[in-house]
Amino acid sequence: MIVDRLRKGDEVEVLTGKDRSKRGTIMKVLPKEGKVIVEGVNVAKKHQRQTKARVKGGIIDKDMPVSSSSVALVCPKDGAVRIGFEFKTEGDRRTKVRVCRVCGREL
């Protein structure tokens, strides 16, 4: 799945849908559904009832999940790019690192 390539806090760009070319930060990753929640993207209006926990009721904006295949990670140099993996060896430890497929920069 593509979800293992995306993590909370990554800046992504939406590739398809009504919010195409919008950029935002990943707030939550939902790996079982293959979706991510991006700040300011796919916003829906929700009618919220007043409760003891939420003093004010009314209409609130709620960020809804977007398919992880319709977003691309943003490289500071190249923009929206695909992600590759490399293994770095530091002494006796090997770590898996995400890299930009265009310029090879570590993300």
Buried (B, 14 or more C-beta within 10 A) or exposed (E): EBBEBBEEEBBBBBBEEEBEEBBBBBBEBEEEEBBBBBBEBBEEEEEEEEEEEEEEEEEEEEBEBBBBEBBBBBBEEEEBBEBBEEEEEEEEEEEEEBBBEBEEEEB
